[in-house]
Amino acid sequence: MSEVRRAFVVARKELRDHARDLRSVLSALLFPLLGPVSLALMFQVITSWTAKDAAIQVAMIGRANAPALVAFFERQGVAVKDAPPDYEERVKKGTLDIVLIAGDDFGAAFTEGRPAPISVVTDSSRTQSHARALRARRLLDAYGATTGAMRLLARGGSPELAAPIAGQDVDLATPEKMAATILAS
């Protein structure tokens, strides 16, 4: 019997053995094909979670106490609605991303030039809401900085006194790289 014939007989026997064992066939053929497809789908889902330009909604308690803040958010494309009574439970369940609470003393403190207390209610364990909550938080910070600058101008001071450093973030990460980073952690 020639060497080629022997190799063919052994190969046929091995193929028959593998065909009988479905699990080994699936692991050898199917799983390597499904792995990259499932990773690609996960990247797409995570990328959609971190979309920066997605319209966001912010629920708020005490909208009447902070009309200028509500107007600022709406100018930035954020829909501000009244928070439901069970807002904490909804934030935990994931049906609400962020809730702002401007108490009754917000308006008085703001008018007197004191820091106006506002609470930001989020669930930091929810990856899906992280980008929207971060955007709302940054808008809140921008509103505070703008208001502080306007107060300095009204008193004859330069707004640049309140911001001695003008830091700027330059993020070169693509949504796909962000998704990979989230998956890696």
C-alpha positions as CSV (number, residue, x, y, z in Angstrom):
1,M,0.0,0.0,0.0
2,S,1.4,3.4,-1.0
3,E,2.0,6.2,1.5
4,V,-0.6,8.4,-0.2
5,R,-3.2,5.6,0.0
6,R,-2.5,5.1,3.7
7,A,-2.8,8.8,4.4
8,F,-6.1,8.8,2.6
9,V,-7.4,5.9,4.6
10,V,-6.4,7.5,7.9
11,A,-7.9,10.9,6.8
12,R,-11.2,9.2,5.9
13,K,-11.3,7.4,9.2
14,E,-10.7,10.6,11.2
15,L,-13.3,12.5,9.2
16,R,-15.8,9.7,9.9
17,D,-15.0,9.9,13.6
18,H,-15.4,13.7,13.6
19,A,-18.7,13.5,11.7
20,R,-20.1,11.2,14.5
21,D,-19.1,13.7,17.2
22,L,-21.3,16.8,16.5
23,R,-19.8,18.9,19.2
24,S,-16.3,18.7,17.7
25,V,-17.7,19.6,14.3
26,L,-19.5,22.6,15.7
27,S,-16.5,23.8,17.6
28,A,-14.2,23.3,14.6
29,L,-16.5,25.0,12.0
30,L,-19.4,26.9,13.5
31,F,-18.0,28.6,16.5
32,P,-15.1,30.3,14.7
33,L,-17.7,31.8,12.3
34,L,-20.1,32.9,15.0
35,G,-17.5,34.4,17.3
36,P,-16.6,37.4,15.1
37,V,-20.2,38.0,14.1
38,S,-21.3,38.1,17.7
39,L,-18.4,40.5,18.6
40,A,-19.4,42.8,15.7
41,L,-23.0,42.9,17.0
42,M,-21.8,43.7,20.5
43,F,-19.6,46.5,19.2
44,Q,-22.6,48.0,17.3
45,V,-24.8,47.9,20.4
46,I,-22.2,49.5,22.6
47,T,-21.4,52.1,19.9
48,S,-25.1,53.0,19.9
49,W,-25.0,53.5,23.7
50,T,-22.2,56.0,23.5
51,A,-23.6,58.1,20.6
52,K,-22.8,61.7,21.6
53,D,-25.3,63.5,19.4
54,A,-28.2,61.4,20.5
55,A,-31.1,63.5,21.8
56,I,-31.5,63.2,25.5
57,Q,-34.3,63.7,28.0
58,V,-33.8,65.0,31.5
59,A,-36.5,64.6,34.1
60,M,-36.6,67.4,36.7
61,I,-38.2,68.0,40.0
62,G,-38.6,71.7,40.7
63,R,-38.7,73.0,37.1
64,A,-40.5,76.2,38.3
65,N,-37.6,76.9,40.7
66,A,-35.0,77.0,37.9
67,P,-36.6,78.4,34.7
68,A,-33.3,79.8,33.3
69,L,-31.7,76.4,33.7
70,V,-34.5,74.7,31.9
71,A,-34.3,77.2,29.1
72,F,-30.6,76.7,28.8
73,F,-31.0,72.9,28.6
74,E,-33.7,73.3,25.9
75,R,-31.5,75.6,23.9
76,Q,-28.9,72.9,23.9
77,G,-31.4,70.3,22.5
78,V,-32.2,68.6,25.8
79,A,-35.9,67.9,26.5
80,V,-36.7,68.7,30.1
81,K,-39.8,67.0,31.5
82,D,-41.3,66.7,34.9
83,A,-40.0,63.7,36.9
84,P,-42.5,61.1,38.0
85,P,-43.0,60.5,41.7
86,D,-41.2,57.1,41.5
87,Y,-38.2,58.5,39.8
88,E,-35.6,56.7,41.9
89,E,-37.1,53.3,41.1
90,R,-37.2,54.2,37.4
91,V,-33.6,55.3,37.4
92,K,-32.7,52.0,39.0
93,K,-34.7,50.0,36.4
94,G,-33.3,52.0,33.5
95,T,-36.4,53.7,32.2
96,L,-34.9,57.1,33.2
97,D,-31.3,58.1,32.7
98,I,-31.0,61.2,34.8
99,V,-33.1,63.3,37.2
100,L,-32.3,66.8,38.3
101,I,-33.7,68.1,41.6
102,A,-33.9,71.9,42.1
103,G,-35.3,72.3,45.6
104,D,-37.4,75.2,46.8
105,D,-34.2,77.1,47.9
106,F,-32.7,77.0,44.4
107,G,-34.3,80.2,43.2
108,A,-33.5,82.2,46.3
109,A,-29.9,81.1,46.4
110,F,-29.4,81.7,42.7
111,T,-30.9,85.2,42.9
112,E,-28.7,86.1,45.9
113,G,-25.6,85.0,44.0
114,R,-24.9,82.0,46.3
115,P,-24.3,78.5,44.9
116,A,-27.7,77.1,44.1
117,P,-28.1,73.5,45.2
118,I,-29.1,71.0,42.6
119,S,-29.0,67.2,42.9
120,V,-28.2,64.9,40.0
121,V,-29.7,61.5,40.3
122,T,-28.2,58.7,38.1
123,D,-27.3,55.1,38.3
124,S,-23.6,54.9,37.4
125,S,-23.7,51.1,37.1
126,R,-25.9,51.4,33.9
127,T,-23.5,51.6,30.9
128,Q,-26.3,52.5,28.5
129,S,-27.1,55.7,30.3
130,H,-23.6,56.8,31.1
131,A,-23.0,58.9,28.0
132,R,-26.4,60.7,28.3
133,A,-25.9,61.4,32.0
134,L,-22.3,62.7,31.3
135,R,-23.7,65.0,28.7
136,A,-26.3,66.4,31.0
137,R,-23.7,66.9,33.7
138,R,-21.4,68.8,31.4
139,L,-24.3,71.0,30.3
140,L,-25.0,71.7,34.0
141,D,-21.4,72.6,34.5
142,A,-21.5,74.8,31.4
143,Y,-24.6,76.6,32.7
144,G,-22.8,77.3,36.0
145,A,-19.7,78.6,34.2
146,T,-21.8,80.8,32.0
147,T,-23.8,82.2,34.9
148,G,-20.6,82.8,36.9
149,A,-19.0,84.7,34.0
150,M,-22.1,86.8,33.6
151,R,-22.2,87.7,37.3
152,L,-18.5,88.8,37.1
153,L,-19.3,91.0,34.1
154,A,-22.3,92.5,35.9
155,R,-19.9,93.5,38.8
156,G,-17.3,94.9,36.5
157,G,-14.9,92.0,36.6
158,S,-13.4,90.0,33.8
159,P,-15.0,86.5,33.3
160,E,-11.4,85.2,32.7
161,L,-10.7,85.6,36.4
162,A,-13.0,82.7,37.2
163,A,-11.3,80.4,34.7
164,P,-7.5,80.7,35.1
165,I,-7.0,77.5,33.0
166,A,-8.7,76.9,29.7
167,G,-8.3,73.1,29.4
168,Q,-9.7,71.3,26.4
169,D,-10.2,67.6,25.8
170,V,-9.2,66.2,22.5
171,D,-10.5,62.6,22.2
172,L,-9.4,60.8,19.2
173,A,-11.2,57.6,20.0
174,T,-13.7,56.3,17.5
175,P,-17.0,54.8,18.6
176,E,-15.6,51.4,17.7
177,K,-12.6,51.9,19.9
178,M,-14.8,53.0,22.7
179,A,-16.8,49.9,22.4
180,A,-13.7,47.8,22.5
181,T,-12.6,49.6,25.6
182,I,-15.9,49.0,27.3
183,L,-15.7,45.3,26.4
184,A,-12.2,45.0,27.7
185,S,-13.1,46.3,31.1
